[in-house]
Amino acid sequence: MRHAVKILIMSGLSVCASLSGCSVLSGDGDDNAGKSGAANSSTGGSSLMLGKGGATSSGGGGASSTAGNTSAGSGNAPATCESFAGIDPVMCGTSSVEAQIKTVNMMLVIDKSGSMASGLDGTETGVPSKWTGMQQALATALANVQNDINFGMILFPSADAANAPKNDLLKACEVETGAMAVDVPILSGASAVTAVKGALTGTMPAGGTPTSQALKAAYDYFTSGDGLTKAGDKYVLLATDGGPNCNSNNTCDNQPDRCTCVIDSAAAASCCNGKGSLCLDDDAVLLQIKALANKGIPTFVVGVPGTEAYSTYLDKFAEAGGKVNPDPTSLTKYYKVDATGGVQGLVDVFSTITTQLVRNCDIQLKQNPEVIDKVNVAIDCNVIPQSADSWVIDTSTDPNTLLLKGKTCENIQAAGAKRVDVVYGCATIK
């Protein structure tokens, strides 16, 4: 499973119409290939032709090759562009540049505390429960991008928390360490979806909310565990329905505003006294998210119904994770799931996050163009005139990066594209 976080622009039916696959590839594109391309009424350059499950690229001569999965495309891949308006096929397409393909790895850190057994509608006994809704939503959202993103999962607290005696707060806050903490290691394709679904259905919600310990387990997996050698970009997605507790210190005696049992149920103000495990553990969570960010691992934060009273804290987590909700209409910086949205609300949030990773507007080129002012970009075979608000070649990176900007980027992110071609050899159309 291969993908470009910085280059995913095209995908399955499209790059991105369904965005089930994205990557930019090129053909061999030497001088002879370019001339051959002219003879066949096609031009060279870096082009994308994606079928679901495979990426096919064509060079100047029209020859094609497949990258990523070895399976053939679904037949939805667009045909090679016959021509590009304003570009002379005899003069252009004499060389091509291949875009770099990266893998996207995401570790799901999922809250399975006791409160996840309550209703997704915000009530205690509503149907479906938050836990059932989580299972359904993840199954749908992950299946939609299973050819684009590798997934793993850490559930917290540990399975033993379900067997904790009622007053055994330490047991209710347990999170395994090392490899034992990882319920599903990073896997690709349908294997990842099957394993995640199996782990979710094989457990029931119980225990506290040891968020910082779970994030530490994700950090360890990516920095010193099996995830260390995973090629590509790495992400964490934290989904929780409440404030983090399981604080190991008695930090909120006589501080009801930092006591989760008070915040959650208006219990007696002294319910946390002497019970650090019931105190907010937000500082430790921030430290773990920042530690991940310092290793180049961003964190998405999803708040399931029940987190409303903790919005201030989740907003801080989202900012520290570097993945603030970009929706200008959102009242929160984290990705909030409203109780009225039901399972579809969860699906929408997860889908919004995962498709971000395959609709990025930065395309890193494998090699630098020989002549920077003889580069043209076409989307769905239509040449996009170059300007600071449409696209630019960023020469500060090595290799260079094609940056789609303004309306060009907005259109890609909103509707996707069947293909993007980078054509070399003719003066850039302005």
N, C-alpha and C positions, 0 to 999 in steps of 0.2 A: 504494500500500500504506500503509494508515494504521492507527495504533494508539496506544493509550494505555499508556504504561508505568505511569503512575500510575492509569490507569483501566481497564485491561483487566480486566474481570471476566467478561465473558461471551464466549462465542465460538460458533463454528460450531454444531454441534449444540447448542450450548450455549455458553455462554461457555465453557463451559469444560469441558464434559464432554470434548470432544476438544481443547478449547482451540485450535481452529484459527483463531479470530478473536475479537477482543474489543474492545468499545467501548461507550460509553453515550451514547445520543443522546436527543433529545426532540422532541416535536412542537411545533406552533406554540403551542397551549395558551393562548389568551386566554380572556376570560370567556365569550364565545359558544361557543368550542370546548369549554369545560368543561361548559356546559349541554347542548351537543350530545352530549358524552360521556355525561352522565347519561341522556339519552334513549335512548342506544344501549347502556345497561347497561355502560358502560366508564368508567374514570376517567382524568383527565389525569395529568400528571406526566412525569418523565423515565424512559423505558422503553427496554429493549433487546430487539430481536428480530433475532437474527443467523442468517443462512444462510451457508454456506461461500462466501466470496468477496464478501460484501456485508453491510452492517448496515442493518436496516430499523427505523425508530423510529416510534412512534405517539404522538400527543398526545391531548388531552382528547376530541377529536371522533372519534378512531379513524382519522383520515387517516394515511397512512404516507408516508415518504420514505426514500430510500436514500442512504447515505453510504459513503465508502471506495471500493472497486472499483465499477465501473459495471455489472458483471455481476449478474444476479439471484441470489438465494440458491438453495440446493440443495433447498429444500422442507423442510428440517429446522427452520426457524425456528418457534418456538412461537406459538400463536395469542395474540391480545390477551386479557388476563385479563378474564373476565366480571365479576368483582367481587373485592374484597379484604375478607376477614372483619373485621368491626368498623369498617369505614369506610363512611360514607353517601355513595353516589355522587352524590346530589343536592347535597350540601354541599361535596364535595371536588373536586379536579381542575380548579379554575378558573384555574390558572396552571401553568407548567412551567419547568423549568430545564434547559438543555442542557449536557451534560458536554463538556469540552474533549477533542478527539482529538489525539493526538500520534503521531509516527512513531518507530519503534524502528530504529536503525541499528547494526549490529554488524560490526566489522572482525575477521575471523579471522586470527590471526597464527600460522602453522603451521610447525613445525619439520620440515624435510626433510633434516636432516643424515644422514651416512652410516649411522649406527646405526639409522635408521628402516627399513633394509632387513632387519634381523634379525627374528626371529619375535615375533609378538604374545604368544606364550606364554612369553616371557622367554628362549627359547633362541636360539642364533645362526642356526639354519636352519629354525626353525618356520614352519608354514604355517597361516594367512596371515601375511604379514609385517606389521609395524606400519604400513607405508605403505599396503598394500592394505586393512588394517582401517580405517585413517583414511578412505580413499576411500569405503568402503562405509558406514561409520557416519555420516559427514557427509552423504552423499547421502540417507540415510534420515531423519536428524534434521532437516535443513534442509527437506526436502520436507514434513514434518509441520507446519512453521510458516511456509511460504513466503508465506502470505497475511497474516502478522502482523509479520514482521520483514524489514527490508532487510539484505542481506549484501554484504560485500566480502571480499577475501582478500589477504594478503601471505605469500608463502612465503620461508623463509630457510634457508640462504644463497641467493644469487642463482644463476641457472641456470649461469653460467660456472664456479661452484665444481665442477661435475661434470667439467670439463676441466682442473682444476688439477693440476699435477705433484705427485707423492706428497709431496715435501717443501716445496711452496710453500704454507706456512700462511696467508700473507696472501691468496692467491687463494682458498683454501678457506674463508675467512671473509668473502668479499665480500657486501655487501648494496647493492643499487642505492639511489640517493637520489632524492628528489623523486617525480615521477609514475612514473618508471621502476621504482620499488620496489613499486608496487602491481600485483599480478597481476590482480586483479579489483576495479574500483572499486565503490563501493556501488551495488547494483542492487536492484530489487524483484521480487517474485513468482517465477514459474518462470524468468525470465531470470537471476536471481541463482543459483539452484540449478544451472542448465545451465552457466553460466560457471564456477562453482566446481568442478563435476565435470570440466569440460574442462581446467581449469588443473591439477587434481590428477593426472589421467590423462596429461597431456602432459609430465610431468616425472618424474624418478627421484631418489631420495634420494642425496645426496653432500655432502661437505664438513663443516665444523665447525658450531658452535652459536652464532652471533652474535646472541643474544637481545636484547641491549640495542640494537643497531643496528636490528633489525627493529621493536622497539617505538618507536624514534625515528621510523622511517618512518611508523608508524601515527599518532604524535603530529603529525608534519608534515602528514599527509593531513587530519586533522581540524581543525587549527588554522591552516594557511596554504595548504593544497591545495584540491582540489575538494570535499573533505568539509566545508570550513568553512561552506559555504552550505546544507548539508543540514539541513532543519528536523527538529526532534524530539530525542529522547534518543540519546546515543552511547555505545557500549560497545566494549571490546576483549576478545577471547577468545584467550588464549595457550595453545597446546597443544604440549607438548614431551616428549621421552623421555629427557632428560638434563640435566645441569647446564650453565649458560651458560658458554661459554669465549670464545675469540677476544678475549681481553683485549689491549689494545694496549700494556700496560706489563708489564715483567718483574717482576711483583709476588709471585711465589711461589718464587723460587730457594730451595732447601733447606727448602721448606715443603710436604711431601708431602700434608698434610691439605687444601691448597688447589690441588692439582695434579690435573686431571681424568683424566689418563692413569693416575695411581696409583689414584684412587678407582674408576675404571671397570674396570681390568684388573689391578690389583696389579702394575703395571710397576715398574721400578727407581725408587727415590725421587728420583732426579736427572733423570727424564725431562722435567721442565718447565724445568729450569735453562736460562736464556737464551732460553726460548721462551714469551713472554708469552701467545701465542695459545692455549696449552694450560692457562693458569691460569683459575681461577674468576673470573667477571666479575659477581659478584652485586651489588656496590655500584653498578655502572653500571645494572644492571637495575632495582634499587630506585629509583634516581634517575628513570628513565624512567617507571616505574609511578606514582611520586608526582607527576611532572610531568603525566601524564594525569589523575590524580585531582584535581589543583589546577585543571584545566580542566573539571571536572565529568564526566570520562570514566572510569567504573569499569572495572576489569580482572578478568575471571574467569581463573583459572589451572587448567589441566588437566594432570595428570601421567600420561603413558602409561607402561606397563611399561619400566623402565630408570631411572626417576627415584628409586627407593627410597633410594638412597644420598644423595640431595639433598633429602630431605623437609624438613629444617630450613630450607633456603633457599627452597623453594617455599612453605612456610607463611608465611614473611616476605613473599614476593611477594603472596600472597593477602590478607594483612592490609593491606598497603599499597594494594592494588587496591580494597579496600572491599567485596569479594564473597567472604567466607569461606563455606565449605560449611556450610549450616545444619543438616545431618543430625546429630542428637545422638549417633548411633552411630559417626560417622566418627572415625578416629584421626588424621586430617590436616585442616588448615585449607583446603588446596587440594582440588580434585576429583580424587581418585585413581582410576585405572583399574587394577584388579587383573588380573594375567596370566591368572588362571583364568576371567575373565569373557568373554574373546574379543571378537569384534566386537560382540556384544550389550552387553558391558560399556561399550564406547565409545559405542554408541548411547544407552544409558541415561544416561550422564553428559552428553552433549550435549543430550539431550532434557530432562533435569532443569534445565539452565541456561536453555535457550531458553524453556521453558514458564514459568519464573519471571517472565519479562518480560511474559507475557500472563495472569497470574493474580494480579495485585497487588490488594491490598485497599484502596487509596486511590483514590477517584474524585473528580477535580477537577471542580467544577461551573462551567459557563460564566458563570452569573449567580448572585448570592446570593439565597437564599430571602427573601421579604419578611418573613415571620414565622417565626422559628426554631423556635417551639414548635408550629408547625402543619405539620410535616414528618413523613411516614411512609415507611418503607422496606419493600419486599416483595421476597422472593426466590422465584422460581417461583410467583408469585401468592400467597405466604403472607406475611402481615405479620409482621415481626420486631419484637417489643417493644423499645423503646429503653432501653438502659442503657449504663453505661460499659464493659461487657464484651460488648456486641453491636454497637453502632454509635454514632457521635457525629458531629456536624457541627463541623468545625474552622473557627472563625470568624477564626483568626489569619491565614489565607491569604486572598488576594483574587485571584480569586473563592474562595469557601469550598470546603472539601474534605469529602466524605463518607468517613469512616474506618470500615471494617468491622473489627471487633475480636473477640478471643476465639474461641469456637467458630464464630461466623459466618464469620470469616476462614478459620479452619482448614478448614471444610467446603468453602468456595469453592476453596481451594488444593488440597484433596485430591480433590474430585469435580467441581468446577465447578458451573455453574448455567445453566439455559436462558435466564433473563432476570432482570434486577434492575430494579425500578420505584421511582422516587422520587416520591411523591404529595404534593401540596400542598393545603392548605386546611382540613384537619381537625386537631383537637388530636392531638398525638403520643401514640400508645398506648405506655404504659409497661409 
